[in-house]
């Protein structure tokens, strides 16, 4: 007699909890925490317990620490089209590409395209990065923050009106509160006199990730000197701005600025004044501040082919400067040399006019050409769409990057 054929039963996956063969603590904090963000976003839908754990501050911080440990000179490149009238014209989107120069590759892969915005994205300046979050400030006062890994894209509320177009924004982590902060300076008014110009300058801070439902700017004390339109640098707990201490007339009756470094403390919202490096009394359009191995760095370019890198050290709250190395550029710069920190403390990446990417050995000042971004860098948009910006007026801004689960808005 024929026997009925029994139905095949699918194996049942072990439940999360007491029935799991792997303890939850090991599964979540030893295995899953090492996965990329894309996988973790999918795993949040497994159950409420996994969703809550992956979104928890402890899990997010541990994932970030592990991502930093395995990061190897990872950066993102944000191309920006040059505009003759930056206050009137805007880009439809912001494109963010991942790039690993250590792999000797000339391929940058699209990891995020900003969501549509009425009127597009205004003309923006140098993007800033902190723990996987990218901040994009525009000359019109609009500020955008995104997480390319989670695809979150947020426009921050407008701050106090600025009567000038030289706005710059600072962005970084405040270890005293465990939050991320955005700071901006603004010019309330100014009046030009025969001998000097009087400025009324303000400063305000917006806090991300402190559990509040709305994002808002809060005024701090005013800076002691007018802050210049230069991109500031953040080190844990501090923002560093360039400011004009005094203006004097030289023999030709032209204005000579004497600059200082203003260090703003995120803990107590106070400013302290520190000297520029001895190479220059003012921060020219050819120079900039940057971060190197957790220290404040000054990239000085006295001529189109020369660059010197100065490193700051704190001693009893007084910044002292030392020359790290001198560099001779293989191509002349027109405006400035940008700098991007490397995972290797003995090297730094330099970008001549946001076009030609070089790797600099800080021990001897030798340079290695990585890629000519407009002529040899292939931007991969996906679905077979590749693009080289040869002949197009683009700046290719490079930013250090590490993937993270950090959220921008309230949970």
C-alpha positions as a Markdown table, in Angstrom:
| # | Residue | x | y | z |
|---|---|---|---|---|
| 1 | Unk | 0.0 | 0.0 | 0.0 |
| 2 | Unk | 1.3 | 3.4 | -0.9 |
| 3 | Unk | 2.3 | 5.6 | 2.0 |
| 4 | Unk | 1.4 | 9.3 | 1.9 |
| 5 | Unk | 4.4 | 11.5 | 1.2 |
| 6 | Unk | 5.0 | 13.7 | 4.3 |
| 7 | Unk | 5.4 | 17.4 | 3.8 |
| 8 | Unk | 8.9 | 18.8 | 4.1 |
| 9 | Unk | 9.3 | 21.2 | 7.0 |
| 10 | Unk | 11.4 | 24.3 | 6.8 |
| 11 | Unk | 14.0 | 24.7 | 9.5 |
| 12 | Unk | 12.9 | 27.1 | 12.2 |
| 13 | Unk | 15.4 | 29.9 | 12.9 |
| 14 | Unk | 16.3 | 30.2 | 16.6 |
| 15 | Unk | 14.5 | 32.9 | 18.4 |
| 16 | Unk | 16.3 | 35.9 | 19.8 |
| 17 | Unk | 16.4 | 35.5 | 23.5 |
| 18 | Unk | 16.6 | 32.4 | 25.7 |
| 19 | Unk | 16.1 | 30.0 | 22.7 |
| 20 | Unk | 19.0 | 31.4 | 20.7 |
| 21 | Unk | 22.1 | 29.2 | 20.5 |
| 22 | Unk | 24.2 | 32.4 | 20.6 |
| 23 | Unk | 23.6 | 34.7 | 23.6 |
| 24 | Unk | 22.1 | 38.1 | 22.7 |
| 25 | Unk | 25.0 | 40.0 | 24.2 |
| 26 | Unk | 27.5 | 38.1 | 22.0 |
| 27 | Unk | 25.3 | 38.2 | 18.9 |
| 28 | Unk | 24.6 | 41.9 | 19.0 |
| 29 | Unk | 27.8 | 43.4 | 20.6 |
| 30 | Unk | 30.4 | 41.0 | 19.2 |
| 31 | Unk | 29.1 | 40.1 | 15.8 |
| 32 | Unk | 26.4 | 42.4 | 14.4 |
| 33 | Unk | 28.2 | 45.5 | 15.7 |
| 34 | Unk | 31.0 | 44.8 | 13.2 |
| 35 | Unk | 28.7 | 44.8 | 10.2 |
| 36 | Unk | 28.3 | 47.8 | 7.8 |
| 37 | Unk | 25.5 | 50.3 | 8.3 |
| 38 | Unk | 23.5 | 49.1 | 5.3 |
| 39 | Unk | 23.2 | 45.6 | 6.9 |
| 40 | Unk | 22.3 | 47.0 | 10.3 |
| 41 | Unk | 19.6 | 49.2 | 8.9 |
| 42 | Unk | 18.0 | 46.0 | 7.5 |
| 43 | Unk | 18.4 | 44.0 | 10.7 |
| 44 | Unk | 16.5 | 46.7 | 12.6 |
| 45 | Unk | 13.3 | 45.2 | 11.1 |
| 46 | Unk | 14.0 | 41.7 | 12.6 |
| 47 | Unk | 12.3 | 42.5 | 15.9 |
| 48 | Unk | 11.7 | 45.3 | 18.3 |
| 49 | Unk | 14.5 | 44.2 | 20.6 |
| 50 | Unk | 17.1 | 44.4 | 17.7 |
| 51 | Unk | 15.7 | 47.7 | 16.5 |
| 52 | Unk | 16.0 | 49.2 | 20.0 |
| 53 | Unk | 19.5 | 47.8 | 20.6 |
| 54 | Unk | 20.9 | 48.9 | 17.2 |
| 55 | Unk | 19.5 | 52.4 | 17.7 |
| 56 | Unk | 20.8 | 52.7 | 21.3 |
| 57 | Unk | 23.6 | 55.2 | 22.1 |
| 58 | Unk | 25.9 | 52.4 | 23.4 |
| 59 | Unk | 25.6 | 50.3 | 20.2 |
| 60 | Unk | 26.0 | 53.3 | 17.9 |
| 61 | Unk | 29.1 | 54.5 | 19.8 |
| 62 | Unk | 30.7 | 51.0 | 19.8 |
| 63 | Unk | 30.0 | 50.6 | 16.1 |
| 64 | Unk | 31.7 | 54.0 | 15.4 |
| 65 | Unk | 34.8 | 53.0 | 17.5 |
| 66 | Unk | 35.2 | 49.8 | 15.5 |
| 67 | Unk | 34.6 | 51.6 | 12.2 |
| 68 | Unk | 37.4 | 54.1 | 13.1 |
| 69 | Unk | 39.8 | 51.2 | 14.0 |
| 70 | Unk | 39.4 | 49.5 | 10.6 |
| 71 | Unk | 39.2 | 52.7 | 8.5 |
| 72 | Unk | 42.1 | 53.1 | 6.2 |
| 73 | Unk | 42.4 | 56.7 | 4.8 |
| 74 | Unk | 38.8 | 56.7 | 3.8 |
| 75 | Unk | 37.4 | 59.9 | 2.4 |
| 76 | Unk | 34.4 | 61.3 | 0.6 |
| 77 | Unk | 34.6 | 63.7 | -2.4 |
| 78 | Unk | 31.9 | 66.3 | -2.9 |
| 79 | Unk | 32.1 | 67.9 | -6.3 |
| 80 | Unk | 30.7 | 71.4 | -6.6 |
| 81 | Unk | 30.0 | 73.3 | -9.8 |
| 82 | Unk | 31.5 | 76.8 | -10.0 |
| 83 | Unk | 28.8 | 79.4 | -10.4 |
| 84 | Unk | 29.4 | 83.0 | -11.7 |
| 85 | Unk | 26.5 | 84.2 | -9.5 |
| 86 | Unk | 26.5 | 81.9 | -6.5 |
| 87 | Unk | 23.7 | 83.7 | -4.7 |
| 88 | Unk | 21.3 | 83.2 | -7.6 |
| 89 | Unk | 22.1 | 79.8 | -9.0 |
| 90 | Unk | 21.9 | 76.5 | -7.3 |
| 91 | Unk | 22.6 | 72.8 | -7.9 |
| 92 | Unk | 19.7 | 70.4 | -8.1 |
| 93 | Unk | 21.5 | 67.9 | -5.7 |
| 94 | Unk | 24.5 | 67.3 | -3.7 |
| 95 | Unk | 26.4 | 64.2 | -4.7 |
| 96 | Unk | 28.7 | 62.5 | -2.2 |
| 97 | Unk | 31.2 | 59.8 | -3.4 |
| 98 | Unk | 33.3 | 57.4 | -1.4 |
| 99 | Unk | 37.0 | 57.3 | -2.3 |
| 100 | Unk | 40.0 | 55.3 | -0.9 |
| 101 | Unk | 43.2 | 56.8 | -2.1 |
| 102 | Unk | 45.3 | 54.2 | -0.3 |
| 103 | Unk | 44.1 | 51.6 | -2.8 |
| 104 | Unk | 45.7 | 53.4 | -5.7 |
| 105 | Unk | 42.3 | 53.6 | -7.4 |
| 106 | Unk | 40.9 | 56.4 | -9.6 |
| 107 | Unk | 37.3 | 55.4 | -8.9 |
| 108 | Unk | 34.9 | 57.3 | -6.6 |
| 109 | Unk | 31.5 | 55.6 | -6.0 |
| 110 | Unk | 28.3 | 57.4 | -5.3 |
| 111 | Unk | 27.1 | 56.7 | -1.8 |
| 112 | Unk | 24.5 | 59.5 | -1.4 |
| 113 | Unk | 22.5 | 61.9 | -3.5 |
| 114 | Unk | 20.6 | 64.6 | -1.6 |
| 115 | Unk | 16.9 | 64.6 | -1.7 |
| 116 | Unk | 15.1 | 67.2 | -3.9 |
| 117 | Unk | 14.7 | 70.6 | -2.3 |
| 118 | Unk | 12.7 | 73.5 | -3.7 |
| 119 | Unk | 15.1 | 75.9 | -5.4 |
| 120 | Unk | 17.9 | 73.3 | -5.3 |
| 121 | Unk | 21.1 | 73.4 | -3.2 |
| 122 | Unk | 22.7 | 76.9 | -2.9 |
| 123 | Unk | 26.4 | 77.5 | -3.7 |
| 124 | Unk | 28.2 | 75.7 | -0.8 |
| 125 | Unk | 31.7 | 76.0 | 0.7 |
| 126 | Unk | 34.0 | 73.4 | 2.1 |
| 127 | Unk | 32.0 | 70.5 | 3.7 |
| 128 | Unk | 32.9 | 69.4 | 7.2 |
| 129 | Unk | 32.9 | 65.9 | 8.7 |
| 130 | Unk | 32.5 | 64.5 | 12.2 |
| 131 | Unk | 31.9 | 60.8 | 13.0 |
| 132 | Unk | 30.1 | 59.9 | 9.8 |
| 133 | Unk | 28.1 | 63.1 | 9.6 |
| 134 | Unk | 28.8 | 65.6 | 6.7 |
| 135 | Unk | 27.9 | 69.2 | 7.1 |
| 136 | Unk | 27.4 | 71.3 | 4.0 |
| 137 | Unk | 27.3 | 75.1 | 4.5 |
| 138 | Unk | 26.2 | 77.5 | 1.8 |
| 139 | Unk | 27.1 | 81.2 | 1.3 |
| 140 | Unk | 23.4 | 82.1 | 1.5 |
| 141 | Unk | 23.2 | 80.8 | 5.1 |
| 142 | Unk | 21.5 | 77.5 | 4.4 |
| 143 | Unk | 23.2 | 74.6 | 6.3 |
| 144 | Unk | 22.6 | 70.9 | 5.5 |
| 145 | Unk | 23.7 | 67.9 | 7.5 |
| 146 | Unk | 23.6 | 64.4 | 6.2 |
| 147 | Unk | 24.7 | 60.8 | 7.1 |
| 148 | Unk | 25.6 | 59.1 | 3.8 |
| 149 | Unk | 25.5 | 55.7 | 5.4 |
| 150 | Unk | 21.9 | 56.0 | 6.6 |
| 151 | Unk | 20.8 | 58.4 | 3.8 |
| 152 | Unk | 19.4 | 60.9 | 6.4 |
| 153 | Unk | 19.5 | 64.5 | 5.0 |
| 154 | Unk | 18.4 | 67.4 | 7.1 |
| 155 | Unk | 18.3 | 71.2 | 6.5 |
| 156 | Unk | 19.1 | 73.0 | 9.8 |
| 157 | Unk | 16.9 | 76.0 | 10.8 |
| 158 | Unk | 18.1 | 79.4 | 9.6 |
| 159 | Unk | 20.3 | 81.3 | 12.1 |
| 160 | Unk | 20.5 | 85.0 | 12.9 |
| 161 | Unk | 20.6 | 87.1 | 9.7 |
| 162 | Unk | 24.1 | 87.7 | 8.4 |
| 163 | Unk | 24.6 | 91.0 | 6.4 |
| 164 | Unk | 27.6 | 89.5 | 4.6 |
| 165 | Unk | 28.1 | 86.5 | 2.4 |
| 166 | Unk | 31.3 | 85.3 | 4.1 |
| 167 | Unk | 29.5 | 82.9 | 6.5 |
| 168 | Unk | 31.5 | 80.0 | 7.8 |
| 169 | Unk | 30.2 | 77.2 | 10.0 |
| 170 | Unk | 32.0 | 75.0 | 12.5 |
| 171 | Unk | 31.0 | 71.4 | 13.3 |
| 172 | Unk | 32.3 | 68.9 | 15.8 |
| 173 | Unk | 31.8 | 66.7 | 18.9 |
| 174 | Unk | 31.6 | 68.0 | 22.5 |
| 175 | Unk | 32.9 | 65.3 | 24.9 |
| 176 | Unk | 31.6 | 67.3 | 27.9 |
| 177 | Unk | 28.0 | 66.8 | 26.9 |
| 178 | Unk | 28.3 | 63.9 | 24.5 |
| 179 | Unk | 26.6 | 65.9 | 21.8 |
| 180 | Unk | 27.4 | 67.2 | 18.3 |
| 181 | Unk | 27.4 | 71.0 | 17.9 |
| 182 | Unk | 27.3 | 73.4 | 15.0 |
| 183 | Unk | 28.5 | 77.0 | 15.4 |
| 184 | Unk | 28.3 | 79.9 | 13.1 |
| 185 | Unk | 29.4 | 83.5 | 13.2 |
| 186 | Unk | 27.4 | 86.3 | 11.7 |
| 187 | Unk | 27.8 | 90.0 | 11.1 |
| 188 | Unk | 24.9 | 92.1 | 12.5 |
| 189 | Unk | 26.2 | 95.3 | 11.0 |
| 190 | Unk | 29.4 | 97.2 | 10.0 |
| 191 | Unk | 30.3 | 100.8 | 9.3 |
| 192 | Unk | 33.3 | 102.0 | 7.3 |
| 193 | Unk | 35.3 | 104.9 | 8.7 |
| 194 | Unk | 38.3 | 106.8 | 7.4 |
| 195 | Unk | 40.8 | 104.8 | 9.5 |
| 196 | Unk | 39.0 | 101.6 | 10.3 |
| 197 | Unk | 35.8 | 99.6 | 9.8 |
| 198 | Unk | 33.6 | 98.9 | 12.9 |
| 199 | Unk | 32.0 | 95.4 | 13.0 |
| 200 | Unk | 29.2 | 94.1 | 15.2 |
| 201 | Unk | 29.8 | 90.3 | 15.2 |
| 202 | Unk | 27.7 | 87.6 | 16.8 |
| 203 | Unk | 28.1 | 83.9 | 17.4 |
| 204 | Unk | 25.6 | 81.1 | 18.0 |
| 205 | Unk | 25.5 | 77.3 | 18.5 |
| 206 | Unk | 23.0 | 74.6 | 17.6 |
| 207 | Unk | 23.2 | 71.2 | 19.4 |
| 208 | Unk | 22.4 | 67.9 | 17.7 |
| 209 | Unk | 21.6 | 64.7 | 19.5 |
| 210 | Unk | 20.6 | 66.0 | 23.0 |
| 211 | Unk | 17.2 | 64.5 | 23.0 |
| 212 | Unk | 15.3 | 67.7 | 22.2 |
| 213 | Unk | 12.4 | 67.6 | 19.6 |
| 214 | Unk | 13.4 | 70.7 | 17.8 |
| 215 | Unk | 16.7 | 72.1 | 16.6 |
| 216 | Unk | 17.4 | 75.7 | 17.5 |
| 217 | Unk | 20.3 | 78.2 | 17.6 |
| 218 | Unk | 21.3 | 79.6 | 20.9 |
| 219 | Unk | 23.4 | 82.8 | 21.2 |
| 220 | Unk | 26.8 | 82.7 | 22.9 |
| 221 | Unk | 28.9 | 85.6 | 24.0 |
| 222 | Unk | 30.2 | 87.7 | 21.1 |
| 223 | Unk | 33.7 | 87.0 | 19.7 |
| 224 | Unk | 36.3 | 89.5 | 21.0 |
| 225 | Unk | 37.4 | 90.2 | 17.4 |
| 226 | Unk | 35.6 | 90.0 | 14.0 |
| 227 | Unk | 35.8 | 86.4 | 12.6 |
| 228 | Unk | 37.1 | 86.0 | 9.1 |
| 229 | Unk | 35.4 | 84.1 | 6.3 |
| 230 | Unk | 37.6 | 81.1 | 6.6 |
| 231 | Unk | 36.6 | 77.5 | 7.3 |
| 232 | Unk | 37.2 | 76.8 | 11.0 |
| 233 | Unk | 38.6 | 73.6 | 12.5 |
| 234 | Unk | 37.2 | 71.4 | 15.4 |
| 235 | Unk | 39.1 | 69.4 | 17.8 |
| 236 | Unk | 37.3 | 67.6 | 20.6 |
| 237 | Unk | 35.6 | 70.2 | 22.7 |
| 238 | Unk | 36.9 | 73.3 | 20.8 |
| 239 | Unk | 36.3 | 75.3 | 17.6 |
| 240 | Unk | 39.2 | 77.2 | 16.1 |
| 241 | Unk | 38.4 | 80.4 | 14.1 |
| 242 | Unk | 40.6 | 82.9 | 12.4 |
| 243 | Unk | 39.9 | 86.5 | 13.5 |
| 244 | Unk | 41.1 | 90.0 | 12.7 |
| 245 | Unk | 42.8 | 91.5 | 15.8 |
| 246 | Unk | 43.8 | 94.8 | 14.2 |
| 247 | Unk | 44.0 | 96.6 | 10.9 |
| 248 | Unk | 46.8 | 99.1 | 10.1 |
| 249 | Unk | 47.8 | 101.2 | 7.1 |
| 250 | Unk | 51.1 | 100.5 | 5.5 |
| 251 | Unk | 53.3 | 102.9 | 3.5 |
| 252 | Unk | 51.1 | 102.5 | 0.4 |
| 253 | Unk | 48.0 | 103.2 | 2.4 |
| 254 | Unk | 46.7 | 99.7 | 2.0 |
| 255 | Unk | 45.2 | 97.7 | 4.8 |
| 256 | Unk | 47.3 | 95.1 | 6.7 |
| 257 | Unk | 45.5 | 92.7 | 9.0 |
| 258 | Unk | 46.9 | 91.2 | 12.1 |
| 259 | Unk | 45.2 | 87.9 | 12.7 |
| 260 | Unk | 44.8 | 85.7 | 15.8 |
| 261 | Unk | 43.3 | 82.3 | 16.4 |
| 262 | Unk | 40.1 | 82.3 | 18.5 |
| 263 | Unk | 39.5 | 79.1 | 20.4 |
| 264 | Unk | 35.8 | 78.6 | 21.4 |
| 265 | Unk | 35.2 | 76.1 | 24.2 |
| 266 | Unk | 32.0 | 74.1 | 23.8 |
| 267 | Unk | 31.9 | 73.3 | 27.5 |
| 268 | Unk | 31.5 | 76.9 | 28.8 |
| 269 | Unk | 30.9 | 78.9 | 25.6 |
| 270 | Unk | 34.0 | 81.1 | 26.1 |
| 271 | Unk | 36.7 | 82.4 | 23.7 |
| 272 | Unk | 40.4 | 82.5 | 24.2 |
| 273 | Unk | 42.9 | 84.3 | 22.0 |
| 274 | Unk | 46.0 | 82.5 | 20.5 |
| 275 | Unk | 48.7 | 83.6 | 18.1 |
| 276 | Unk | 49.1 | 82.7 | 14.5 |
| 277 | Unk | 52.2 | 80.7 | 13.5 |
| 278 | Unk | 55.3 | 82.7 | 13.1 |
| 279 | Unk | 55.3 | 82.3 | 9.3 |
| 280 | Unk | 52.6 | 84.9 | 8.9 |
| 281 | Unk | 50.8 | 87.5 | 11.0 |
| 282 | Unk | 47.5 | 87.1 | 9.0 |
| 283 | Unk | 45.6 | 84.2 | 7.4 |
| 284 | Unk | 45.7 | 85.0 | 3.7 |
| 285 | Unk | 43.4 | 83.6 | 1.0 |
| 286 | Unk | 46.2 | 81.1 | 0.2 |
| 287 | Unk | 46.4 | 79.6 | 3.7 |
| 288 | Unk | 44.0 | 77.6 | 5.8 |
| 289 | Unk | 43.6 | 75.8 | 9.1 |
| 290 | Unk | 43.1 | 72.0 | 9.2 |
| 291 | Unk | 43.3 | 69.1 | 11.6 |
| 292 | Unk | 46.3 | 66.7 | 11.7 |
| 293 | Unk | 46.6 | 63.7 | 14.1 |
| 294 | Unk | 44.3 | 65.4 | 16.6 |
| 295 | Unk | 46.2 | 68.7 | 16.5 |
| 296 | Unk | 45.6 | 72.1 | 15.0 |
| 297 | Unk | 47.5 | 72.5 | 11.7 |
| 298 | Unk | 48.2 | 75.5 | 9.6 |
| 299 | Unk | 48.9 | 75.1 | 5.8 |
| 300 | Unk | 51.0 | 78.0 | 4.6 |
| 301 | Unk | 51.6 | 78.7 | 0.9 |
| 302 | Unk | 53.9 | 81.6 | 0.5 |
| 303 | Unk | 54.2 | 81.1 | -3.3 |
| 304 | Unk | 52.5 | 79.1 | -6.0 |
| 305 | Unk | 54.9 | 76.2 | -5.6 |
| 306 | Unk | 55.7 | 76.3 | -1.9 |
| 307 | Unk | 53.8 | 74.9 | 1.1 |
| 308 | Unk | 54.9 | 74.7 | 4.7 |
| 309 | Unk | 52.9 | 72.7 | 7.3 |
| 310 | Unk | 52.9 | 74.0 | 10.9 |
| 311 | Unk | 51.6 | 72.1 | 13.9 |
| 312 | Unk | 50.2 | 73.6 | 17.1 |
| 313 | Unk | 50.8 | 72.2 | 20.6 |
| 314 | Unk | 49.0 | 73.2 | 23.8 |
| 315 | Unk | 51.2 | 74.1 | 26.8 |
| 316 | Unk | 49.3 | 75.4 | 29.8 |
| 317 | Unk | 46.5 | 76.8 | 27.5 |
| 318 | Unk | 49.0 | 78.6 | 25.3 |
| 319 | Unk | 49.4 | 77.4 | 21.7 |
| 320 | Unk | 53.0 | 77.1 | 20.4 |
| 321 | Unk | 53.8 | 76.3 | 16.8 |
| 322 | Unk | 56.5 | 74.1 | 15.2 |
| 323 | Unk | 57.3 | 73.6 | 11.6 |
| 324 | Unk | 56.4 | 70.0 | 10.5 |
| 325 | Unk | 57.7 | 70.0 | 7.0 |
| 326 | Unk | 58.2 | 72.0 | 3.7 |
| 327 | Unk | 56.8 | 70.9 | 0.4 |
| 328 | Unk | 57.5 | 71.8 | -3.2 |
| 329 | Unk | 54.4 | 71.3 | -5.4 |
| 330 | Unk | 54.6 | 69.5 | -8.8 |
| 331 | Unk | 51.9 | 71.8 | -10.1 |
| 332 | Unk | 51.4 | 75.5 | -9.3 |
| 333 | Unk | 48.4 | 76.5 | -7.2 |
| 334 | Unk | 46.1 | 79.3 | -8.3 |
| 335 | Unk | 44.3 | 79.9 | -5.0 |
| 336 | Unk | 45.0 | 77.5 | -2.1 |
| 337 | Unk | 46.1 | 74.0 | -1.1 |
| 338 | Unk | 43.5 | 72.1 | 0.8 |
| 339 | Unk | 44.5 | 69.4 | 3.4 |
| 340 | Unk | 42.8 | 66.2 | 4.4 |
| 341 | Unk | 44.0 | 64.1 | 7.4 |
| 342 | Unk | 45.1 | 60.5 | 6.8 |
| 343 | Unk | 44.7 | 57.4 | 9.0 |
| 344 | Unk | 48.5 | 57.2 | 8.8 |
| 345 | Unk | 49.8 | 59.9 | 11.2 |
| 346 | Unk | 53.0 | 60.2 | 9.0 |
| 347 | Unk | 51.1 | 61.4 | 5.9 |
| 348 | Unk | 48.5 | 64.0 | 4.9 |
| 349 | Unk | 46.6 | 64.4 | 1.7 |
| 350 | Unk | 46.9 | 67.8 | -0.1 |
| 351 | Unk | 44.7 | 69.0 | -2.9 |
| 352 | Unk | 45.9 | 71.8 | -5.1 |
| 353 | Unk | 42.9 | 74.1 | -5.8 |
| 354 | Unk | 40.6 | 71.2 | -5.1 |
| 355 | Unk | 41.8 | 69.6 | -8.4 |
| 356 | Unk | 45.0 | 67.7 | -8.0 |
| 357 | Unk | 45.2 | 65.2 | -5.1 |
| 358 | Unk | 48.7 | 64.5 | -3.6 |
| 359 | Unk | 49.9 | 62.3 | -0.7 |
| 360 | Unk | 52.5 | 64.0 | 1.4 |
| 361 | Unk | 55.1 | 62.3 | 3.6 |
| 362 | Unk | 55.4 | 64.5 | 6.7 |
| 363 | Unk | 58.8 | 63.2 | 7.6 |
| 364 | Unk | 60.6 | 64.5 | 4.5 |
| 365 | Unk | 58.0 | 66.5 | 2.6 |
| 366 | Unk | 58.1 | 64.2 | -0.4 |
| 367 | Unk | 54.9 | 64.0 | -2.5 |
| 368 | Unk | 53.2 | 61.2 | -4.4 |
| 369 | Unk | 50.5 | 62.0 | -7.0 |
| 370 | Unk | 47.3 | 60.2 | -6.2 |
| 371 | Unk | 44.9 | 61.4 | -9.0 |
| 372 | Unk | 44.1 | 64.4 | -11.1 |
| 373 | Unk | 40.4 | 64.7 | -10.0 |
| 374 | Unk | 39.0 | 66.5 | -13.1 |
| 375 | Unk | 40.9 | 64.5 | -15.6 |
| 376 | Unk | 41.4 | 61.0 | -14.2 |
| 377 | Unk | 39.0 | 60.4 | -11.4 |
| 378 | Unk | 36.0 | 58.3 | -12.5 |
| 379 | Unk | 32.8 | 59.2 | -10.7 |
| 380 | Unk | 30.6 | 56.1 | -10.6 |
| 381 | Unk | 26.9 | 56.9 | -10.3 |
| 382 | Unk | 25.7 | 53.4 | -10.6 |
| 383 | Unk | 23.6 | 51.5 | -13.2 |
| 384 | Unk | 26.5 | 51.8 | -15.6 |
| 385 | Unk | 26.7 | 55.6 | -15.4 |
| 386 | Unk | 30.3 | 56.9 | -15.1 |
| 387 | Unk | 31.5 | 60.4 | -15.4 |
| 388 | Unk | 34.7 | 62.3 | -15.6 |
| 389 | Unk | 34.5 | 66.1 | -15.1 |
| 390 | Unk | 37.2 | 66.9 | -17.7 |
| 391 | Unk | 36.6 | 70.4 | -19.1 |
| 392 | Unk | 33.9 | 71.2 | -16.6 |
| 393 | Unk | 34.4 | 73.9 | -13.9 |
| 394 | Unk | 34.1 | 71.9 | -10.7 |
| 395 | Unk | 35.8 | 72.0 | -7.3 |
| 396 | Unk | 36.4 | 68.5 | -5.9 |
| 397 | Unk | 36.2 | 68.9 | -2.1 |
| 398 | Unk | 37.7 | 66.0 | -0.2 |
| 399 | Unk | 36.6 | 65.2 | 3.4 |
| 400 | Unk | 37.9 | 62.5 | 5.8 |
| 401 | Unk | 35.1 | 60.0 | 6.5 |
| 402 | Unk | 34.1 | 57.1 | 8.7 |
| 403 | Unk | 30.8 | 55.2 | 8.4 |
| 404 | Unk | 28.4 | 55.5 | 11.4 |
| 405 | Unk | 24.8 | 55.0 | 12.6 |
| 406 | Unk | 24.5 | 58.5 | 14.1 |
| 407 | Unk | 21.2 | 60.2 | 13.7 |
| 408 | Unk | 20.8 | 63.9 | 13.0 |
| 409 | Unk | 17.2 | 64.6 | 14.0 |
| 410 | Unk | 15.3 | 63.4 | 17.0 |
| 411 | Unk | 14.6 | 59.7 | 17.2 |
